[in-house]
């Protein structure tokens, strides 16, 4: 049980690091203004 808890904690740490290191993706980049309104 202890080993499983350790694996879970390590996985959470890796995931949180990955989320902070990536730049957010702008899906609406290059869209016309009226398309942005519909897309959102």
C-alpha positions as CSV (number, residue, x, y, z in Angstrom):
1,X,0.0,0.0,0.0
2,X,2.8,2.4,0.9
3,X,4.5,1.7,-2.5
4,X,1.3,2.6,-4.3
5,X,1.0,5.9,-2.4
6,X,4.5,6.8,-3.4
7,X,3.8,6.1,-7.1
8,X,0.7,8.3,-6.9
9,X,2.6,11.2,-5.3
10,X,5.4,11.0,-7.9
11,X,2.9,10.9,-10.7
12,X,1.1,14.0,-9.3
13,X,4.4,15.8,-9.0
14,X,5.3,15.1,-12.6
15,X,1.9,16.1,-13.9
16,X,2.0,19.4,-12.0
17,X,5.5,20.2,-13.4
18,X,4.4,19.4,-16.9
19,X,1.4,21.7,-16.7
20,X,3.4,24.6,-15.5
21,X,6.2,24.2,-18.1
22,X,3.9,24.2,-21.2
23,X,2.8,27.4,-22.8
24,X,-1.0,27.6,-23.1
25,X,-2.4,26.8,-26.6
26,X,-4.3,29.6,-28.3
27,X,-6.8,27.8,-30.5
28,X,-8.4,31.0,-31.7
29,X,-5.1,32.4,-33.1
30,X,-5.5,33.4,-36.7
31,X,-9.3,33.3,-36.6
32,X,-11.5,36.2,-37.7
33,X,-13.3,38.1,-34.9
34,X,-16.7,36.7,-35.8
35,X,-15.3,33.2,-35.8
36,X,-13.8,33.7,-32.4
37,X,-17.3,34.6,-31.0
38,X,-18.8,31.4,-32.5
39,X,-15.9,29.2,-31.4
40,X,-16.1,30.2,-27.8
